[in-house]
Amino acid sequence: MAEDPYKVLGLARDATPEAIKKAYRKLARQNHPDLNPGKPEAEARFKAASAANDILSDPERRARFDRGEIDAEGQEMPPPRPAGGWRRHAEAPQGSRYDPFSEQDGFSDIFADILAAQRAAESAPRPGRDMAYHLKVPFLSAVLGATEQLALPDGKQLSVRIPPGVVSGQSLRLRGQGAPGRNGGPAGHAVIELEVADHPLFRREGFDLHMDLPVTLREAVLGGPVTVPAPAGPLRVTLPPASDSGRVVRLRGKGVAAEGSRPAGDLLLTLRVVIGKPDAALEAFLRDWQPEHPFDPRAGLAEDAP
């Protein structure tokens, strides 16, 4: 069973909407799965904070939780029973008319009251159930933000706004897109769990993106401009000269797009020198070439070997 959302966010029950928002953002930043890889306890705290925020950031759901109408998971709570139940009332002096040996036959009255209460409960407006769905999101939609279409079992299509920076396992809530309410009650919500697809070029670490960039021998030695694929479109990048394989070039602000007060991440390019098939001129040059400053790239390997 989910914990009390006020306790999860560390808030008093009279917390303002601004305090709720601030507490959730703080916990979400501290426990975001991408910033805590391999830490399931952080992911659990992130999900608990998201669930608590879903309840408390919605004024209607918060009010219903405070009144005891729904639990910490947003599920309907049974109506409270009278203290002591019907037995205490029947055994009191005013309940003597329910005594089967009394001169008054009160059975019909009490059952009539019960049936009337049941009919009233059945005719009262009730909100619809929340519906759970799964949506696989393209990698770049999760990086840049986008609007994706979710196909429902009944053939209906839902437009889902994907904010930049979402991760697999995160849930979005579309209010009023769940099961219809009863007797004029509001519809439930659609709760959509996201799964972010992989990408053939980019890999994500936090809000930064990494990519291996193949470069020719000429580009590695002389440097110069090259065209690089990036999430928002190709970029013209000037490589520094004398770049070995493994050198990292950082493109600031070209990673995961900004959201709210969060800055955009960076795109880090790891250079990989690709020789390809040498032509005759290059082979002839290298045979006769005597470097001005010779060096051994494998110097020290023997010392480091076991």
Residue, then its C-alpha position, 0 to 999 in steps of 0.5 A: m500500500a502506498e504511503d501517505p502522500y504528505k509523508v512522502l513529500g515531507l509536508a504538513r496537511d495544510a501545505t500550499p500548492e507552491a510548497i507541494k510543487k517545490a517539494y516534489r521537484k526537489l525529490a525528483r531531482q535527487n532521485h531521478p533514475d538517470l542520475n542514480p544508475g543502479k540504485p533501485e531505492a532511488e528509483a522507488r523514491f522517485k516513483a513514490a514522489s511522482a505518485a504523491n504529487d499526482i494526488l496532491s497537485d490535483p485539487e479535486r483528488r487532494a480534497r477527496f484524499d483529505r476527506g477519506e474518499i480515496d486512498a494514497e493510490g487514488q482508489e475508492m475507499p468504502p464509506p465509513r460505518p457508524a461507530g459501533g454499527w447497527r448493534r450499538h444503536a439497536e441495543a440503546p433505548q431508542g433502538s428497542r423498537y428493533d427488538p424481535f420480541s418488542e411489541q413494535d415490529g421495527f424490522s421493516d423500518i430498519f431494512a427500509d432505511i438500509l435499502a434507502a441508503q443503498r439506493a442513495a449511494e448507488s444514485a450518487p455521482r461517482p468518478g470513473r476508474d483510472m485506466a493504465y496504458h503503456l506507450k513506447v516513446p522514440f528516443l528523440s521524442a524523449v530528448l526533445g519533447a514531442t506529442e505522440q499518439l496512443a492507440l486505445p483498445d476501443g480504437k480511440q486515439l489520445s494525443v500525449r504530450i511528452p516533456p523533454g527528459v522523460v525516462s523509461g518507467q515514468s508515468l504521465r497522467l491525462r486527466g479525464q481520459g479514463a473510464p466514464g463516471r457514473n450518475g454524472g460523476p467525472a471521468g477517471h484519468a489515463v495513467i500512461e507508463l512510458e518506455v523510451a526506445d534506444h537509438p542507433l547513434f546516441r546514448r544517454e547519461g543523465f541529461d547529456l548525450h554521447m556519440d561515437l564520431p568516426v573521423t578520417l586520418r586527415e581530419a584527425v591530423l589537420g582538424g577542420p569542419v565536419t558535419v555532425p548529426a545531432p538530435a535537433g538537426p545536423l551541426r557544423v563542428t570544427l575539430p581541433p587538429a592532432s586529435d587522437s582516437g578517444r578525444v572528447v569534444r563537448l557541444r554545450g546545450k545540444g543534449v536533452a532539451a531544457e524543461g522548466s528551470r532545468p538547463a539543456g544537457d550537452l552532446l559529447l562526441t568521442l572521436r574514432v579515427v577510421i583509416g579506411k582503405p589507404d590509397a597508393a599515395l598515402e602508402a608511399f608517403l608513410r613508407d618514406w616518412q621520417p617523423e621529426h619527433p618520433f615517439d612510441p605510442r606503446a611506451g609503458l605498456a610492458e611496465d603496466a602489464p602483470 
